[in-house]
Amino acid sequence: MPEETITVRIDSEWKKRIEKLAAEQRETKSDVVRKALIDYIQRKEERKEIERSAAKKFASGKISFEELTRITGYEKARKIAFYVKTAERSFEEGLS
C-alpha cells in the first residue's frame, strides 16, 4: 500500500519527547508517530468491538446491566439499555 503524508501540529514538549523516544529506539520520528497512531486506532477499534459484543449479550439477556456498565462505562450502558428497551417496546406494540 502506498504511503501518504499527513501534517500534525503538536506542542514543543511532545516533539521533544518524540525525538527522545526515536533516538532511544534508533527510529525516525515518523516511525514513532506512525506506530503510535496505528496502535491507538487498533485499540479504539478493538474497544468498539468489545462494546458491540457486550451490547449484544446484554440485549439477549446473557449479561446484566452491571456487567455491561463495567465493560462500557455507565453512560454508554445507559444508552444501550435505553435502545434495548425501546426496541423491545416497539416489538411488543407491533404484536398487539
NUPA-201614 format. One line per 10 residues: number of its first residue (from 1); their letters; for each residue x, y negated, z of N, C-alpha, C. Coordinates in Angstrom, 2 decimals, always signed. Atoms other than C-alpha are relative to their C-alpha. Layout:
// residues N
NUM = A = X:Y:Z:X:Y:Z:X:Y:Z | ...;
***
This chain:
// residues 96
1 = MPEETITVRI = +0.84:+1.17:+0.00:+0.00:+0.00:+0.00:+0.89:-1.24:+0.00 | -0.85:+1.21:+0.03:+1.48:-3.39:-0.93:-0.20:-0.85:+1.25 | +0.08:+0.84:-1.18:+2.29:-5.66:+1.96:-0.40:-1.41:-0.38 | +0.44:+1.38:+0.17:+0.70:-9.08:+2.28:+0.67:-0.85:+1.07 | -0.56:+0.93:-0.98:+1.96:-12.13:+4.10:-1.13:-0.81:+0.62 | +0.93:+0.89:-0.69:-0.05:-13.97:+6.74:+0.82:-0.95:+0.86 | -0.68:+0.97:-0.85:+0.87:-17.01:+8.79:-0.73:-0.06:+1.33 | +0.57:+0.04:-1.34:+0.33:-17.04:+12.54:+0.70:-1.10:+0.77 | -0.58:+1.05:-0.84:+0.83:-20.00:+14.81:-0.05:+0.45:+1.46 | -0.07:-0.34:-1.41:+1.99:-19.30:+18.36:+0.84:-1.06:+0.70;
11 = DSEWKKRIEK = -0.81:+1.00:-0.68:+3.48:-21.45:+21.06:+1.44:+0.48:+0.15 | -1.44:-0.29:+0.01:+7.23:-21.58:+21.52:+0.39:+1.07:+1.01 | -0.32:-1.02:-1.00:+7.24:-19.41:+24.65:-0.22:+1.40:-0.56 | +0.26:-1.31:+0.60:+5.65:-16.50:+22.79:+1.00:+0.31:-1.12 | -1.00:-0.21:+1.06:+8.04:-16.99:+19.88:+1.31:+0.49:+0.61 | -1.23:-0.42:-0.68:+10.99:-16.70:+22.27:-0.12:+1.45:+0.48 | +0.19:-1.36:-0.50:+9.52:-13.52:+23.77:+0.05:+1.01:-1.15 | -0.05:-0.88:+1.18:+9.05:-12.01:+20.31:+1.44:+0.14:-0.48 | -1.40:-0.05:+0.43:+12.61:-12.93:+19.35:+0.83:+0.88:+0.93 | -0.74:-0.80:-0.98:+13.95:-11.37:+22.56:-0.31:+1.49:-0.19;
21 = LAAEQRETKS = +0.40:-1.40:+0.20:+11.97:-8.16:+22.02:+0.58:+0.55:-1.31 | -0.55:-0.44:+1.30:+13.06:-7.98:+18.38:+1.49:+0.28:+0.13 | -1.45:-0.19:-0.18:+16.71:-8.36:+19.38:+0.27:+1.27:+0.82 | -0.18:-1.19:-0.83:+16.37:-5.70:+22.10:-0.25:+1.29:-0.79 | +0.36:-1.20:+0.75:+14.79:-3.25:+19.68:+0.70:+0.08:-1.36 | -0.71:+0.07:+1.27:+17.00:-4.26:+16.76:-0.96:+0.09:-1.18 | +1.01:+0.09:+1.04:+13.98:-5.06:+14.64:-0.18:-1.46:-0.37 | +0.31:+1.38:+0.37:+12.78:-8.14:+12.83:-1.19:-0.48:+0.81 | +1.19:+0.56:-0.66:+10.24:-10.49:+14.36:-1.26:+0.49:-0.70 | +1.15:-0.49:+0.75:+7.88:-9.43:+11.60:-0.37:+1.42:+0.40;
31 = DVVRKALIDY = +0.26:-1.38:-0.43:+8.26:-5.77:+12.62:-0.70:+0.03:+1.36 | +0.58:+0.04:-1.35:+7.47:-6.59:+16.25:-1.45:-0.47:-0.07 | +1.36:+0.54:+0.10:+4.41:-8.67:+15.37:-0.91:+0.98:-0.74 | +0.79:-0.97:+0.78:+3.20:-6.14:+12.77:-0.42:+1.17:+0.88 | +0.31:-1.13:-0.87:+3.42:-3.25:+15.25:-1.00:-0.39:+1.09 | +0.92:+0.46:-1.05:+1.67:-5.29:+17.94:-1.42:-0.18:-0.54 | +1.33:+0.18:+0.61:-1.19:-6.23:+15.61:-0.66:+1.33:-0.33 | +0.55:-1.32:+0.35:-1.63:-2.68:+14.38:-0.46:+0.72:+1.26 | +0.36:-0.64:-1.26:-1.63:-1.35:+17.94:-1.26:-0.62:+0.59 | +1.16:+0.70:-0.54:-4.14:-3.98:+19.04:-1.28:+0.39:-0.75;
41 = IQRKEERKEI = +1.18:-0.33:+0.81:-6.53:-3.26:+16.17:-0.40:+1.46:+0.20 | +0.31:-1.41:-0.23:-6.27:+0.50:+16.65:-0.67:+0.21:+1.36 | +0.62:-0.14:-1.32:-7.06:+0.17:+20.37:-1.42:-0.55:+0.01 | +1.35:+0.57:+0.09:-10.06:-2.06:+19.60:-0.94:+0.96:-0.71 | +0.82:-0.95:+0.75:-11.37:+0.45:+17.05:-0.30:+1.23:+0.84 | +0.21:-1.15:-0.86:-10.89:+3.34:+19.48:-1.00:-0.33:+1.10 | +0.91:+0.44:-1.06:-12.69:+1.37:+22.20:-1.44:-0.07:-0.52 | +1.33:+0.06:+0.60:-15.63:+0.72:+19.88:-0.59:+1.40:-0.17 | +0.47:-1.37:+0.20:-15.86:+4.42:+19.07:-0.39:+0.65:+1.33 | +0.32:-0.52:-1.34:-15.80:+5.35:+22.77:-1.33:-0.58:+0.46;
51 = ERSAAKKFAS = +1.25:+0.64:-0.41:-18.56:+2.82:+23.47:-1.18:+0.51:-0.82 | +1.06:-0.53:+0.87:-20.61:+4.06:+20.49:-0.41:+1.40:+0.46 | +0.27:-1.36:-0.48:-20.30:+7.64:+21.74:-0.74:-0.03:+1.33 | +0.66:+0.11:-1.30:-21.29:+6.62:+25.27:-1.45:-0.46:-0.17 | +1.37:+0.49:+0.25:-24.34:+4.74:+23.94:-0.88:+1.13:-0.51 | +0.77:-1.14:+0.51:-25.46:+7.84:+22.02:-0.32:+0.99:+1.12 | +0.23:-0.92:-1.11:-25.02:+10.00:+25.11:-1.03:-0.56:+0.98 | +0.98:+0.62:-0.88:-26.98:+7.52:+27.22:-1.40:+0.10:-0.62 | +1.30:-0.03:+0.69:-29.77:+7.35:+24.64:-0.61:+1.40:+0.02 | +0.51:-1.37:+0.00:-30.04:+11.15:+24.64:-0.12:+0.57:+1.41;
61 = GKISFEELTR = +0.15:-0.44:-1.39:-30.01:+11.33:+28.45:+1.14:+0.84:+0.53 | -1.13:-0.83:-0.42:-26.63:+13.03:+28.70:+0.88:-0.68:+1.06 | -0.72:+0.71:-1.05:-25.09:+10.30:+30.88:-0.93:-1.03:+0.63 | +0.82:+0.96:-0.73:-26.54:+7.93:+33.46:+0.39:-1.44:-0.35 | -0.31:+1.41:+0.21:-26.67:+4.15:+33.34:+1.31:-0.36:+0.72 | -1.22:+0.28:-0.76:-23.93:+4.09:+35.99:+1.24:+0.47:-0.77 | -1.12:-0.50:+0.80:-21.67:+6.23:+33.81:+0.22:-0.89:-1.23 | -0.08:+0.91:+1.15:-22.46:+4.03:+30.81:+0.68:-1.30:+0.41 | -0.59:+1.25:-0.50:-21.55:+0.97:+32.89:+1.50:+0.15:+0.22 | -1.44:-0.22:-0.21:-18.18:+2.47:+33.87:+0.76:+0.02:-1.33;
71 = ITGYEKARKI = -0.67:-0.12:+1.30:-17.39:+3.11:+30.21:-0.01:-1.31:-0.77 | +0.16:+1.17:+0.87:-18.71:-0.05:+28.56:+0.07:-1.34:+0.72 | +0.14:+1.25:-0.73:-18.94:-2.62:+31.33:-1.48:-0.32:+0.16 | +1.39:+0.24:-0.35:-22.13:-3.93:+32.86:-0.80:-0.70:-1.10 | +0.75:+0.76:+1.01:-23.13:-6.44:+30.17:-0.34:+0.83:-1.23 | +0.27:-0.85:+1.17:-22.78:-4.01:+27.28:-0.98:+1.11:+0.36 | +0.92:-1.06:-0.43:-24.53:-1.28:+29.27:-1.43:-0.53:+0.07 | +1.34:+0.60:-0.06:-27.46:-3.62:+29.90:-0.60:-0.14:-1.39 | +0.48:+0.16:+1.38:-27.74:-4.38:+26.18:-0.39:+1.35:-0.60 | +0.29:-1.34:+0.54:-27.58:-0.71:+25.26:-1.29:+0.53:+0.61;
81 = AFYVKTAERS = +1.22:-0.49:-0.68:-30.22:+0.19:+27.86:-1.23:-0.73:-0.53 | +1.13:+0.77:+0.55:-32.46:-2.61:+26.55:-0.39:+0.54:-1.37 | +0.29:-0.49:+1.35:-32.18:-1.36:+22.96:-0.60:+1.41:+0.04 | +0.53:-1.35:-0.11:-32.81:+2.24:+24.00:-1.45:-0.04:+0.46 | +1.39:+0.09:-0.51:-35.93:+1.28:+26.00:-0.92:-0.61:-1.06 | +0.81:+0.62:+1.06:-37.17:-0.93:+23.15:-0.31:+1.03:-1.08 | +0.22:-1.02:+1.02:-36.73:+1.91:+20.67:-0.98:+1.05:+0.50 | +0.93:-0.99:-0.56:-38.50:+4.36:+22.99:-1.43:-0.53:+0.01 | +1.34:+0.60:-0.02:-41.45:+1.98:+23.47:-0.58:-0.11:-1.40 | +0.45:+0.15:+1.39:-41.64:+1.32:+19.75:-0.45:+1.35:-0.56;
91 = FEEGLS = +0.34:-1.35:+0.47:-41.67:+5.05:+19.04:-1.32:+0.45:+0.61 | +1.23:-0.40:-0.71:-44.36:+5.68:+21.67:-1.22:-0.73:-0.55 | +1.10:+0.78:+0.54:-46.52:+2.88:+20.30:-0.37:+0.48:-1.41 | +0.25:-0.51:+1.35:-46.16:+4.30:+16.80:-0.79:+1.30:+0.00 | +0.72:-1.26:-0.11:-47.54:+7.61:+18.01:-1.44:-0.19:+0.48 | +1.35:+0.22:-0.54:-50.64:+6.05:+19.61:-0.99:-0.36:-1.08;
***
